[in-house]
């Protein structure tokens, strides 16, 4: 069978996660969504923004990246 340049796609099944947040964090997230709308002209629900915010946070955390790399080498 021929090999394709594109490998098999990873599992993309969403996982639902329920969390509780403080009122001040909820307010900050609402303000963030408002600023996002003003900047991009598109309204997005906070619940749609949070996964992207978390991914950006994890991708920008050098300590996490280093620790994670150390785990996969084991």
CHARMM internal coordinates of N, CA and C (Angstrom, degrees):
IC EDIT
DIST 1 N 1 CA 1.4567
DIST 1 CA 1 C 1.5328
ANGL 1 N 1 CA 1 C 107.98
DIST 1 C 2 N 1.3293
ANGL 1 CA 1 C 2 N 118.80
DIHE 1 N 1 CA 1 C 2 N 137.69
DIST 2 N 2 CA 1.4637
ANGL 1 C 2 N 2 CA 121.23
DIHE 1 CA 1 C 2 N 2 CA -178.25
DIST 2 CA 2 C 1.5333
ANGL 2 N 2 CA 2 C 111.39
DIHE 1 C 2 N 2 CA 2 C -70.94
DIST 2 C 3 N 1.3220
ANGL 2 CA 2 C 3 N 115.73
DIHE 2 N 2 CA 2 C 3 N 152.01
DIST 3 N 3 CA 1.4566
ANGL 2 C 3 N 3 CA 120.57
DIHE 2 CA 2 C 3 N 3 CA 175.71
DIST 3 CA 3 C 1.5167
ANGL 3 N 3 CA 3 C 108.64
DIHE 2 C 3 N 3 CA 3 C -92.65
DIST 3 C 4 N 1.3000
ANGL 3 CA 3 C 4 N 116.28
DIHE 3 N 3 CA 3 C 4 N 142.53
DIST 4 N 4 CA 1.4557
ANGL 3 C 4 N 4 CA 122.22
DIHE 3 CA 3 C 4 N 4 CA 177.39
DIST 4 CA 4 C 1.5240
ANGL 4 N 4 CA 4 C 109.41
DIHE 3 C 4 N 4 CA 4 C -103.17
DIST 4 C 5 N 1.2970
ANGL 4 CA 4 C 5 N 116.64
DIHE 4 N 4 CA 4 C 5 N 150.80
DIST 5 N 5 CA 1.4637
ANGL 4 C 5 N 5 CA 120.82
DIHE 4 CA 4 C 5 N 5 CA 176.68
DIST 5 CA 5 C 1.5267
ANGL 5 N 5 CA 5 C 110.57
DIHE 4 C 5 N 5 CA 5 C -62.70
DIST 5 C 6 N 1.3280
ANGL 5 CA 5 C 6 N 115.69
DIHE 5 N 5 CA 5 C 6 N -37.61
DIST 6 N 6 CA 1.4530
ANGL 5 C 6 N 6 CA 121.28
DIHE 5 CA 5 C 6 N 6 CA 178.25
DIST 6 CA 6 C 1.5195
ANGL 6 N 6 CA 6 C 109.11
DIHE 5 C 6 N 6 CA 6 C -84.67
DIST 6 C 7 N 1.3304
ANGL 6 CA 6 C 7 N 115.94
DIHE 6 N 6 CA 6 C 7 N 122.10
DIST 7 N 7 CA 1.4596
ANGL 6 C 7 N 7 CA 118.92
DIHE 6 CA 6 C 7 N 7 CA 177.75
DIST 7 CA 7 C 1.5260
ANGL 7 N 7 CA 7 C 109.78
DIHE 6 C 7 N 7 CA 7 C -78.43
DIST 7 C 8 N 1.3287
ANGL 7 CA 7 C 8 N 115.43
DIHE 7 N 7 CA 7 C 8 N 172.51
DIST 8 N 8 CA 1.4588
ANGL 7 C 8 N 8 CA 120.08
DIHE 7 CA 7 C 8 N 8 CA 179.42
DIST 8 CA 8 C 1.5216
ANGL 8 N 8 CA 8 C 109.37
DIHE 7 C 8 N 8 CA 8 C -59.33
DIST 8 C 9 N 1.3207
ANGL 8 CA 8 C 9 N 116.29
DIHE 8 N 8 CA 8 C 9 N 134.83
DIST 9 N 9 CA 1.4653
ANGL 8 C 9 N 9 CA 121.67
DIHE 8 CA 8 C 9 N 9 CA -179.03
DIST 9 CA 9 C 1.5266
ANGL 9 N 9 CA 9 C 110.34
DIHE 8 C 9 N 9 CA 9 C -66.19
DIST 9 C 10 N 1.3229
ANGL 9 CA 9 C 10 N 117.14
DIHE 9 N 9 CA 9 C 10 N 144.38
DIST 10 N 10 CA 1.4652
ANGL 9 C 10 N 10 CA 120.42
DIHE 9 CA 9 C 10 N 10 CA 178.76
DIST 10 CA 10 C 1.5250
ANGL 10 N 10 CA 10 C 110.92
DIHE 9 C 10 N 10 CA 10 C -72.58
DIST 10 C 11 N 1.3103
ANGL 10 CA 10 C 11 N 115.64
DIHE 10 N 10 CA 10 C 11 N 166.92
DIST 11 N 11 CA 1.4627
ANGL 10 C 11 N 11 CA 121.12
DIHE 10 CA 10 C 11 N 11 CA 176.62
DIST 11 CA 11 C 1.5257
ANGL 11 N 11 CA 11 C 108.70
DIHE 10 C 11 N 11 CA 11 C -61.44
DIST 11 C 12 N 1.3110
ANGL 11 CA 11 C 12 N 116.63
DIHE 11 N 11 CA 11 C 12 N 123.86
DIST 12 N 12 CA 1.4637
ANGL 11 C 12 N 12 CA 121.80
DIHE 11 CA 11 C 12 N 12 CA -179.03
DIST 12 CA 12 C 1.5113
ANGL 12 N 12 CA 12 C 111.63
DIHE 11 C 12 N 12 CA 12 C -115.63
DIST 12 C 13 N 1.3211
ANGL 12 CA 12 C 13 N 117.31
DIHE 12 N 12 CA 12 C 13 N 19.86
DIST 13 N 13 CA 1.4484
ANGL 12 C 13 N 13 CA 121.41
DIHE 12 CA 12 C 13 N 13 CA 179.05
DIST 13 CA 13 C 1.5262
ANGL 13 N 13 CA 13 C 108.88
DIHE 12 C 13 N 13 CA 13 C -70.75
DIST 13 C 14 N 1.3254
ANGL 13 CA 13 C 14 N 117.89
DIHE 13 N 13 CA 13 C 14 N 120.75
DIST 14 N 14 CA 1.4712
ANGL 13 C 14 N 14 CA 119.55
DIHE 13 CA 13 C 14 N 14 CA -179.23
DIST 14 CA 14 C 1.5304
ANGL 14 N 14 CA 14 C 111.09
DIHE 13 C 14 N 14 CA 14 C -63.04
DIST 14 C 15 N 1.3075
ANGL 14 CA 14 C 15 N 115.19
DIHE 14 N 14 CA 14 C 15 N 145.89
DIST 15 N 15 CA 1.4593
ANGL 14 C 15 N 15 CA 122.40
DIHE 14 CA 14 C 15 N 15 CA 175.83
DIST 15 CA 15 C 1.5225
ANGL 15 N 15 CA 15 C 106.77
DIHE 14 C 15 N 15 CA 15 C -114.04
DIST 15 C 16 N 1.3113
ANGL 15 CA 15 C 16 N 116.03
DIHE 15 N 15 CA 15 C 16 N 123.73
DIST 16 N 16 CA 1.4655
ANGL 15 C 16 N 16 CA 119.70
DIHE 15 CA 15 C 16 N 16 CA -179.63
DIST 16 CA 16 C 1.5229
ANGL 16 N 16 CA 16 C 108.59
DIHE 15 C 16 N 16 CA 16 C -83.47
DIST 16 C 17 N 1.3259
ANGL 16 CA 16 C 17 N 114.88
DIHE 16 N 16 CA 16 C 17 N 131.98
DIST 17 N 17 CA 1.4522
ANGL 16 C 17 N 17 CA 122.22
DIHE 16 CA 16 C 17 N 17 CA -179.41
DIST 17 CA 17 C 1.5172
ANGL 17 N 17 CA 17 C 107.62
DIHE 16 C 17 N 17 CA 17 C -129.36
DIST 17 C 18 N 1.3076
ANGL 17 CA 17 C 18 N 116.64
DIHE 17 N 17 CA 17 C 18 N 128.70
DIST 18 N 18 CA 1.4554
ANGL 17 C 18 N 18 CA 121.19
DIHE 17 CA 17 C 18 N 18 CA 179.76
DIST 18 CA 18 C 1.5248
ANGL 18 N 18 CA 18 C 108.60
DIHE 17 C 18 N 18 CA 18 C -110.20
DIST 18 C 19 N 1.3262
ANGL 18 CA 18 C 19 N 116.35
DIHE 18 N 18 CA 18 C 19 N 128.65
DIST 19 N 19 CA 1.4623
ANGL 18 C 19 N 19 CA 121.13
DIHE 18 CA 18 C 19 N 19 CA 179.06
DIST 19 CA 19 C 1.5172
ANGL 19 N 19 CA 19 C 109.72
DIHE 18 C 19 N 19 CA 19 C -131.50
DIST 19 C 20 N 1.3166
ANGL 19 CA 19 C 20 N 115.26
DIHE 19 N 19 CA 19 C 20 N 161.15
DIST 20 N 20 CA 1.4640
ANGL 19 C 20 N 20 CA 121.86
DIHE 19 CA 19 C 20 N 20 CA 171.91
DIST 20 CA 20 C 1.5187
ANGL 20 N 20 CA 20 C 107.16
DIHE 19 C 20 N 20 CA 20 C -111.52
DIST 20 C 21 N 1.3188
ANGL 20 CA 20 C 21 N 116.74
DIHE 20 N 20 CA 20 C 21 N 136.56
DIST 21 N 21 CA 1.4640
ANGL 20 C 21 N 21 CA 120.90
DIHE 20 CA 20 C 21 N 21 CA 179.33
DIST 21 CA 21 C 1.5193
ANGL 21 N 21 CA 21 C 109.42
DIHE 20 C 21 N 21 CA 21 C -125.65
DIST 21 C 22 N 1.3180
ANGL 21 CA 21 C 22 N 115.37
DIHE 21 N 21 CA 21 C 22 N 161.51
DIST 22 N 22 CA 1.4591
ANGL 21 C 22 N 22 CA 120.63
DIHE 21 CA 21 C 22 N 22 CA 179.63
DIST 22 CA 22 C 1.5283
ANGL 22 N 22 CA 22 C 109.58
DIHE 21 C 22 N 22 CA 22 C -75.71
DIST 22 C 23 N 1.3185
ANGL 22 CA 22 C 23 N 116.73
DIHE 22 N 22 CA 22 C 23 N 156.01
DIST 23 N 23 CA 1.4655
ANGL 22 C 23 N 23 CA 119.75
DIHE 22 CA 22 C 23 N 23 CA 178.88
DIST 23 CA 23 C 1.5305
ANGL 23 N 23 CA 23 C 112.95
DIHE 22 C 23 N 23 CA 23 C -57.57
DIST 23 C 24 N 1.3363
ANGL 23 CA 23 C 24 N 117.83
DIHE 23 N 23 CA 23 C 24 N -37.50
DIST 24 N 24 CA 1.4617
ANGL 23 C 24 N 24 CA 119.09
DIHE 23 CA 23 C 24 N 24 CA -179.33
DIST 24 CA 24 C 1.5287
ANGL 24 N 24 CA 24 C 111.91
DIHE 23 C 24 N 24 CA 24 C -68.73
DIST 24 C 25 N 1.3287
ANGL 24 CA 24 C 25 N 117.49
DIHE 24 N 24 CA 24 C 25 N -34.50
DIST 25 N 25 CA 1.4636
ANGL 24 C 25 N 25 CA 119.81
DIHE 24 CA 24 C 25 N 25 CA 175.73
DIST 25 CA 25 C 1.5222
ANGL 25 N 25 CA 25 C 110.11
DIHE 24 C 25 N 25 CA 25 C -69.12
DIST 25 C 26 N 1.3161
ANGL 25 CA 25 C 26 N 117.21
DIHE 25 N 25 CA 25 C 26 N -39.28
DIST 26 N 26 CA 1.4583
ANGL 25 C 26 N 26 CA 120.73
DIHE 25 CA 25 C 26 N 26 CA 177.00
DIST 26 CA 26 C 1.5281
ANGL 26 N 26 CA 26 C 110.62
DIHE 25 C 26 N 26 CA 26 C -60.11
DIST 26 C 27 N 1.3179
ANGL 26 CA 26 C 27 N 116.38
DIHE 26 N 26 CA 26 C 27 N -42.70
DIST 27 N 27 CA 1.4635
ANGL 26 C 27 N 27 CA 120.96
DIHE 26 CA 26 C 27 N 27 CA 178.54
DIST 27 CA 27 C 1.5230
ANGL 27 N 27 CA 27 C 110.45
DIHE 26 C 27 N 27 CA 27 C -63.71
DIST 27 C 28 N 1.3360
ANGL 27 CA 27 C 28 N 116.94
DIHE 27 N 27 CA 27 C 28 N -44.44
DIST 28 N 28 CA 1.4624
ANGL 27 C 28 N 28 CA 120.95
DIHE 27 CA 27 C 28 N 28 CA -179.83
DIST 28 CA 28 C 1.5300
ANGL 28 N 28 CA 28 C 110.88
DIHE 27 C 28 N 28 CA 28 C -62.29
DIST 28 C 29 N 1.3160
ANGL 28 CA 28 C 29 N 117.45
DIHE 28 N 28 CA 28 C 29 N -39.27
DIST 29 N 29 CA 1.4653
ANGL 28 C 29 N 29 CA 120.87
DIHE 28 CA 28 C 29 N 29 CA 178.38
DIST 29 CA 29 C 1.5313
ANGL 29 N 29 CA 29 C 110.94
DIHE 28 C 29 N 29 CA 29 C -66.26
DIST 29 C 30 N 1.3216
ANGL 29 CA 29 C 30 N 116.83
DIHE 29 N 29 CA 29 C 30 N -38.15
DIST 30 N 30 CA 1.4667
ANGL 29 C 30 N 30 CA 120.64
DIHE 29 CA 29 C 30 N 30 CA 177.03
DIST 30 CA 30 C 1.5252
ANGL 30 N 30 CA 30 C 110.71
DIHE 29 C 30 N 30 CA 30 C -63.97
DIST 30 C 31 N 1.3275
ANGL 30 CA 30 C 31 N 116.38
DIHE 30 N 30 CA 30 C 31 N -42.60
DIST 31 N 31 CA 1.4644
ANGL 30 C 31 N 31 CA 120.52
DIHE 30 CA 30 C 31 N 31 CA 177.65
DIST 31 CA 31 C 1.5280
ANGL 31 N 31 CA 31 C 109.63
DIHE 30 C 31 N 31 CA 31 C -63.83
DIST 31 C 32 N 1.3255
ANGL 31 CA 31 C 32 N 117.18
DIHE 31 N 31 CA 31 C 32 N -41.49
DIST 32 N 32 CA 1.4587
ANGL 31 C 32 N 32 CA 121.00
DIHE 31 CA 31 C 32 N 32 CA 178.04
DIST 32 CA 32 C 1.5305
ANGL 32 N 32 CA 32 C 110.54
DIHE 31 C 32 N 32 CA 32 C -58.15
DIST 32 C 33 N 1.3379
ANGL 32 CA 32 C 33 N 116.10
DIHE 32 N 32 CA 32 C 33 N -45.39
DIST 33 N 33 CA 1.4654
ANGL 32 C 33 N 33 CA 120.57
DIHE 32 CA 32 C 33 N 33 CA 179.45
DIST 33 CA 33 C 1.5318
ANGL 33 N 33 CA 33 C 110.53
DIHE 32 C 33 N 33 CA 33 C -62.96
DIST 33 C 34 N 1.3339
ANGL 33 CA 33 C 34 N 117.46
DIHE 33 N 33 CA 33 C 34 N -37.22
DIST 34 N 34 CA 1.4673
ANGL 33 C 34 N 34 CA 120.92
DIHE 33 CA 33 C 34 N 34 CA 177.34
DIST 34 CA 34 C 1.5314
ANGL 34 N 34 CA 34 C 110.76
DIHE 33 C 34 N 34 CA 34 C -64.49
DIST 34 C 35 N 1.3254
ANGL 34 CA 34 C 35 N 116.56
DIHE 34 N 34 CA 34 C 35 N -45.24
DIST 35 N 35 CA 1.4620
ANGL 34 C 35 N 35 CA 120.73
DIHE 34 CA 34 C 35 N 35 CA 179.59
DIST 35 CA 35 C 1.5302
ANGL 35 N 35 CA 35 C 110.04
DIHE 34 C 35 N 35 CA 35 C -64.90
DIST 35 C 36 N 1.3191
ANGL 35 CA 35 C 36 N 117.02
DIHE 35 N 35 CA 35 C 36 N -39.17
DIST 36 N 36 CA 1.4622
ANGL 35 C 36 N 36 CA 121.69
DIHE 35 CA 35 C 36 N 36 CA 176.70
DIST 36 CA 36 C 1.5242
ANGL 36 N 36 CA 36 C 109.91
DIHE 35 C 36 N 36 CA 36 C -57.91
DIST 36 C 37 N 1.3444
ANGL 36 CA 36 C 37 N 115.82
DIHE 36 N 36 CA 36 C 37 N -46.44
DIST 37 N 37 CA 1.4687
ANGL 36 C 37 N 37 CA 121.03
DIHE 36 CA 36 C 37 N 37 CA 179.76
DIST 37 CA 37 C 1.5251
ANGL 37 N 37 CA 37 C 111.17
DIHE 36 C 37 N 37 CA 37 C -61.78
DIST 37 C 38 N 1.3280
ANGL 37 CA 37 C 38 N 116.37
DIHE 37 N 37 CA 37 C 38 N -43.52
DIST 38 N 38 CA 1.4652
ANGL 37 C 38 N 38 CA 120.66
DIHE 37 CA 37 C 38 N 38 CA 179.47
DIST 38 CA 38 C 1.5302
ANGL 38 N 38 CA 38 C 111.29
DIHE 37 C 38 N 38 CA 38 C -64.07
DIST 38 C 39 N 1.3151
ANGL 38 CA 38 C 39 N 116.81
DIHE 38 N 38 CA 38 C 39 N -39.74
DIST 39 N 39 CA 1.4546
ANGL 38 C 39 N 39 CA 121.86
DIHE 38 CA 38 C 39 N 39 CA -176.86
DIST 39 CA 39 C 1.5295
ANGL 39 N 39 CA 39 C 112.49
DIHE 38 C 39 N 39 CA 39 C -74.18
DIST 39 C 40 N 1.3317
ANGL 39 CA 39 C 40 N 116.25
DIHE 39 N 39 CA 39 C 40 N -44.58
DIST 40 N 40 CA 1.4637
ANGL 39 C 40 N 40 CA 120.44
DIHE 39 CA 39 C 40 N 40 CA -173.85
DIST 40 CA 40 C 1.5294
ANGL 40 N 40 CA 40 C 114.21
DIHE 39 C 40 N 40 CA 40 C -103.77
DIST 40 C 41 N 1.3310
ANGL 40 CA 40 C 41 N 117.49
DIHE 40 N 40 CA 40 C 41 N -8.19
DIST 41 N 41 CA 1.4547
ANGL 40 C 41 N 41 CA 120.21
DIHE 40 CA 40 C 41 N 41 CA 179.38
DIST 41 CA 41 C 1.5105
ANGL 41 N 41 CA 41 C 113.76
DIHE 40 C 41 N 41 CA 41 C 69.05
DIST 41 C 42 N 1.3168
ANGL 41 CA 41 C 42 N 115.68
DIHE 41 N 41 CA 41 C 42 N 23.36
DIST 42 N 42 CA 1.4621
ANGL 41 C 42 N 42 CA 120.45
DIHE 41 CA 41 C 42 N 42 CA -178.76
DIST 42 CA 42 C 1.5212
ANGL 42 N 42 CA 42 C 108.88
DIHE 41 C 42 N 42 CA 42 C -137.37
DIST 42 C 43 N 1.3154
ANGL 42 CA 42 C 43 N 116.59
DIHE 42 N 42 CA 42 C 43 N 129.16
DIST 43 N 43 CA 1.4532
ANGL 42 C 43 N 43 CA 121.07
DIHE 42 CA 42 C 43 N 43 CA 179.04
DIST 43 CA 43 C 1.5177
ANGL 43 N 43 CA 43 C 109.75
DIHE 42 C 43 N 43 CA 43 C -84.91
DIST 43 C 44 N 1.3229
ANGL 43 CA 43 C 44 N 115.63
DIHE 43 N 43 CA 43 C 44 N 127.05
DIST 44 N 44 CA 1.4640
ANGL 43 C 44 N 44 CA 122.10
DIHE 43 CA 43 C 44 N 44 CA 176.06
DIST 44 CA 44 C 1.5195
ANGL 44 N 44 CA 44 C 107.87
DIHE 43 C 44 N 44 CA 44 C -127.00
DIST 44 C 45 N 1.3158
ANGL 44 CA 44 C 45 N 116.15
DIHE 44 N 44 CA 44 C 45 N 137.84
DIST 45 N 45 CA 1.4603
ANGL 44 C 45 N 45 CA 120.35
DIHE 44 CA 44 C 45 N 45 CA 176.84
DIST 45 CA 45 C 1.5286
ANGL 45 N 45 CA 45 C 109.40
DIHE 44 C 45 N 45 CA 45 C -68.23
DIST 45 C 46 N 1.3092
ANGL 45 CA 45 C 46 N 115.31
DIHE 45 N 45 CA 45 C 46 N 147.39
DIST 46 N 46 CA 1.4630
ANGL 45 C 46 N 46 CA 120.05
DIHE 45 CA 45 C 46 N 46 CA 177.59
DIST 46 CA 46 C 1.5293
ANGL 46 N 46 CA 46 C 109.73
DIHE 45 C 46 N 46 CA 46 C -55.07
DIST 46 C 47 N 1.3187
ANGL 46 CA 46 C 47 N 116.63
DIHE 46 N 46 CA 46 C 47 N -39.79
DIST 47 N 47 CA 1.4715
ANGL 46 C 47 N 47 CA 120.05
DIHE 46 CA 46 C 47 N 47 CA -179.19
DIST 47 CA 47 C 1.5266
ANGL 47 N 47 CA 47 C 112.05
DIHE 46 C 47 N 47 CA 47 C -63.85
DIST 47 C 48 N 1.3244
ANGL 47 CA 47 C 48 N 117.95
DIHE 47 N 47 CA 47 C 48 N -24.68
DIST 48 N 48 CA 1.4655
ANGL 47 C 48 N 48 CA 120.76
DIHE 47 CA 47 C 48 N 48 CA 176.29
DIST 48 CA 48 C 1.5282
ANGL 48 N 48 CA 48 C 111.41
DIHE 47 C 48 N 48 CA 48 C -83.73
DIST 48 C 49 N 1.3175
ANGL 48 CA 48 C 49 N 116.92
DIHE 48 N 48 CA 48 C 49 N -26.99
DIST 49 N 49 CA 1.4615
ANGL 48 C 49 N 49 CA 120.92
DIHE 48 CA 48 C 49 N 49 CA 179.98
DIST 49 CA 49 C 1.5299
ANGL 49 N 49 CA 49 C 112.34
DIHE 48 C 49 N 49 CA 49 C -79.52
DIST 49 C 50 N 1.3279
ANGL 49 CA 49 C 50 N 117.28
DIHE 49 N 49 CA 49 C 50 N -34.85
DIST 50 N 50 CA 1.4604
ANGL 49 C 50 N 50 CA 121.02
DIHE 49 CA 49 C 50 N 50 CA -173.21
DIST 50 CA 50 C 1.5316
ANGL 50 N 50 CA 50 C 113.62
DIHE 49 C 50 N 50 CA 50 C -56.29
DIST 50 C 51 N 1.3340
ANGL 50 CA 50 C 51 N 121.24
DIHE 50 N 50 CA 50 C 51 N -46.28
DIST 51 N 51 CA 1.4712
ANGL 50 C 51 N 51 CA 118.50
DIHE 50 CA 50 C 51 N 51 CA 179.63
DIST 51 CA 51 C 1.5358
ANGL 51 N 51 CA 51 C 112.69
DIHE 50 C 51 N 51 CA 51 C -58.57
DIST 51 C 52 N 1.3142
ANGL 51 CA 51 C 52 N 117.16
DIHE 51 N 51 CA 51 C 52 N -37.05
DIST 52 N 52 CA 1.4623
ANGL 51 C 52 N 52 CA 120.94
DIHE 51 CA 51 C 52 N 52 CA 179.69
DIST 52 CA 52 C 1.5300
ANGL 52 N 52 CA 52 C 110.76
DIHE 51 C 52 N 52 CA 52 C -72.26
DIST 52 C 53 N 1.3176
ANGL 52 CA 52 C 53 N 115.98
DIHE 52 N 52 CA 52 C 53 N -35.10
DIST 53 N 53 CA 1.4615
ANGL 52 C 53 N 53 CA 120.57
DIHE 52 CA 52 C 53 N 53 CA 176.67
DIST 53 CA 53 C 1.5321
ANGL 53 N 53 CA 53 C 109.97
DIHE 52 C 53 N 53 CA 53 C -65.44
DIST 53 C 54 N 1.3189
ANGL 53 CA 53 C 54 N 116.48
DIHE 53 N 53 CA 53 C 54 N -43.56
DIST 54 N 54 CA 1.4594
ANGL 53 C 54 N 54 CA 120.20
DIHE 53 CA 53 C 54 N 54 CA 178.91
DIST 54 CA 54 C 1.5296
ANGL 54 N 54 CA 54 C 111.36
DIHE 53 C 54 N 54 CA 54 C -63.94
DIST 54 C 55 N 1.3303
ANGL 54 CA 54 C 55 N 116.76
DIHE 54 N 54 CA 54 C 55 N -42.85
DIST 55 N 55 CA 1.4635
ANGL 54 C 55 N 55 CA 120.06
DIHE 54 CA 54 C 55 N 55 CA 178.66
DIST 55 CA 55 C 1.5264
ANGL 55 N 55 CA 55 C 110.44
DIHE 54 C 55 N 55 CA 55 C -61.88
DIST 55 C 56 N 1.3297
ANGL 55 CA 55 C 56 N 117.59
DIHE 55 N 55 CA 55 C 56 N -44.95
DIST 56 N 56 CA 1.4627
ANGL 55 C 56 N 56 CA 121.54
DIHE 55 CA 55 C 56 N 56 CA 179.05
DIST 56 CA 56 C 1.5264
ANGL 56 N 56 CA 56 C 110.62
DIHE 55 C 56 N 56 CA 56 C -61.73
DIST 56 C 57 N 1.3252
ANGL 56 CA 56 C 57 N 116.49
DIHE 56 N 56 CA 56 C 57 N -39.82
DIST 57 N 57 CA 1.4576
ANGL 56 C 57 N 57 CA 120.35
DIHE 56 CA 56 C 57 N 57 CA 178.15
DIST 57 CA 57 C 1.5211
ANGL 57 N 57 CA 57 C 110.91
DIHE 56 C 57 N 57 CA 57 C -62.72
DIST 57 C 58 N 1.3251
ANGL 57 CA 57 C 58 N 116.57
DIHE 57 N 57 CA 57 C 58 N -48.97
DIST 58 N 58 CA 1.4642
ANGL 57 C 58 N 58 CA 120.31
DIHE 57 CA 57 C 58 N 58 CA -178.68
DIST 58 CA 58 C 1.5252
ANGL 58 N 58 CA 58 C 111.86
DIHE 57 C 58 N 58 CA 58 C -65.16
DIST 58 C 59 N 1.3265
ANGL 58 CA 58 C 59 N 117.27
DIHE 58 N 58 CA 58 C 59 N -39.52
DIST 59 N 59 CA 1.4566
ANGL 58 C 59 N 59 CA 120.42
DIHE 58 CA 58 C 59 N 59 CA 179.43
DIST 59 CA 59 C 1.5244
ANGL 59 N 59 CA 59 C 111.71
DIHE 58 C 59 N 59 CA 59 C -67.95
DIST 59 C 60 N 1.3303
ANGL 59 CA 59 C 60 N 117.88
DIHE 59 N 59 CA 59 C 60 N -26.49
DIST 60 N 60 CA 1.4558
ANGL 59 C 60 N 60 CA 121.52
DIHE 59 CA 59 C 60 N 60 CA -179.43
DIST 60 CA 60 C 1.5235
ANGL 60 N 60 CA 60 C 114.02
DIHE 59 C 60 N 60 CA 60 C -91.60
DIST 60 C 61 N 1.3131
ANGL 60 CA 60 C 61 N 117.74
DIHE 60 N 60 CA 60 C 61 N -4.88
DIST 61 N 61 CA 1.4584
ANGL 60 C 61 N 61 CA 122.07
DIHE 60 CA 60 C 61 N 61 CA -177.98
DIST 61 CA 61 C 1.5284
ANGL 61 N 61 CA 61 C 109.54
DIHE 60 C 61 N 61 CA 61 C -89.03
DIST 61 C 62 N 1.3119
ANGL 61 CA 61 C 62 N 116.66
DIHE 61 N 61 CA 61 C 62 N 98.99
DIST 62 N 62 CA 1.4706
ANGL 61 C 62 N 62 CA 121.13
DIHE 61 CA 61 C 62 N 62 CA -176.49
DIST 62 CA 62 C 1.5236
ANGL 62 N 62 CA 62 C 112.29
DIHE 61 C 62 N 62 CA 62 C -63.51
DIST 62 C 63 N 1.3176
ANGL 62 CA 62 C 63 N 116.72
DIHE 62 N 62 CA 62 C 63 N -37.75
DIST 63 N 63 CA 1.4626
ANGL 62 C 63 N 63 CA 120.08
DIHE 62 CA 62 C 63 N 63 CA 178.47
DIST 63 CA 63 C 1.5184
ANGL 63 N 63 CA 63 C 111.38
DIHE 62 C 63 N 63 CA 63 C -62.21
DIST 63 C 64 N 1.3191
ANGL 63 CA 63 C 64 N 116.04
DIHE 63 N 63 CA 63 C 64 N -42.27
DIST 64 N 64 CA 1.4646
ANGL 63 C 64 N 64 CA 120.67
DIHE 63 CA 63 C 64 N 64 CA 177.66
DIST 64 CA 64 C 1.5179
ANGL 64 N 64 CA 64 C 110.44
DIHE 63 C 64 N 64 CA 64 C -64.54
DIST 64 C 65 N 1.3360
ANGL 64 CA 64 C 65 N 117.20
DIHE 64 N 64 CA 64 C 65 N -44.45
DIST 65 N 65 CA 1.4675
ANGL 64 C 65 N 65 CA 120.69
DIHE 64 CA 64 C 65 N 65 CA -179.70
DIST 65 CA 65 C 1.5305
ANGL 65 N 65 CA 65 C 110.69
DIHE 64 C 65 N 65 CA 65 C -60.05
DIST 65 C 66 N 1.3175
ANGL 65 CA 65 C 66 N 116.73
DIHE 65 N 65 CA 65 C 66 N -42.32
DIST 66 N 66 CA 1.4630
ANGL 65 C 66 N 66 CA 120.89
DIHE 65 CA 65 C 66 N 66 CA -179.33
DIST 66 CA 66 C 1.5314
ANGL 66 N 66 CA 66 C 110.20
DIHE 65 C 66 N 66 CA 66 C -66.77
DIST 66 C 67 N 1.3277
ANGL 66 CA 66 C 67 N 116.72
DIHE 66 N 66 CA 66 C 67 N -45.58
DIST 67 N 67 CA 1.4689
ANGL 66 C 67 N 67 CA 120.56
DIHE 66 CA 66 C 67 N 67 CA 179.48
DIST 67 CA 67 C 1.5204
ANGL 67 N 67 CA 67 C 111.56
DIHE 66 C 67 N 67 CA 67 C -64.58
DIST 67 C 68 N 1.3219
ANGL 67 CA 67 C 68 N 115.88
DIHE 67 N 67 CA 67 C 68 N -38.49
DIST 68 N 68 CA 1.4680
ANGL 67 C 68 N 68 CA 120.56
DIHE 67 CA 67 C 68 N 68 CA -179.45
DIST 68 CA 68 C 1.5158
ANGL 68 N 68 CA 68 C 110.48
DIHE 67 C 68 N 68 CA 68 C -67.80
DIST 68 C 69 N 1.3083
ANGL 68 CA 68 C 69 N 116.80
DIHE 68 N 68 CA 68 C 69 N -40.68
DIST 69 N 69 CA 1.4705
ANGL 68 C 69 N 69 CA 121.72
DIHE 68 CA 68 C 69 N 69 CA 178.42
DIST 69 CA 69 C 1.5226
ANGL 69 N 69 CA 69 C 109.59
DIHE 68 C 69 N 69 CA 69 C -62.98
DIST 69 C 70 N 1.3189
ANGL 69 CA 69 C 70 N 117.34
DIHE 69 N 69 CA 69 C 70 N -39.99
DIST 70 N 70 CA 1.4461
ANGL 69 C 70 N 70 CA 121.56
DIHE 69 CA 69 C 70 N 70 CA 177.73
DIST 70 CA 70 C 1.5099
ANGL 70 N 70 CA 70 C 113.01
DIHE 69 C 70 N 70 CA 70 C -62.69
DIST 70 C 71 N 1.3225
ANGL 70 CA 70 C 71 N 117.03
DIHE 70 N 70 CA 70 C 71 N -33.34
DIST 71 N 71 CA 1.4733
ANGL 70 C 71 N 71 CA 121.72
DIHE 70 CA 70 C 71 N 71 CA 179.14
DIST 71 CA 71 C 1.5166
ANGL 71 N 71 CA 71 C 111.62
DIHE 70 C 71 N 71 CA 71 C -71.84
DIST 71 C 72 N 1.3447
ANGL 71 CA 71 C 72 N 117.93
DIHE 71 N 71 CA 71 C 72 N -39.68
DIST 72 N 72 CA 1.4633
ANGL 71 C 72 N 72 CA 119.33
DIHE 71 CA 71 C 72 N 72 CA -177.06
DIST 72 CA 72 C 1.5236
ANGL 72 N 72 CA 72 C 111.17
DIHE 71 C 72 N 72 CA 72 C -76.19
DIST 72 C 73 N 1.3326
ANGL 72 CA 72 C 73 N 117.63
DIHE 72 N 72 CA 72 C 73 N -17.48
DIST 73 N 73 CA 1.4602
ANGL 72 C 73 N 73 CA 120.32
DIHE 72 CA 72 C 73 N 73 CA 177.29
DIST 73 CA 73 C 1.5189
ANGL 73 N 73 CA 73 C 110.86
DIHE 72 C 73 N 73 CA 73 C -78.29
DIST 73 C 74 N 1.3196
ANGL 73 CA 73 C 74 N 117.54
DIHE 73 N 73 CA 73 C 74 N -18.87
DIST 74 N 74 CA 1.4627
ANGL 73 C 74 N 74 CA 122.09
DIHE 73 CA 73 C 74 N 74 CA -177.48
DIST 74 CA 74 C 1.5078
ANGL 74 N 74 CA 74 C 112.18
DIHE 73 C 74 N 74 CA 74 C -73.90
END
COOR INIT
IC SEED 1 N 1 CA 1 C
IC BUILD
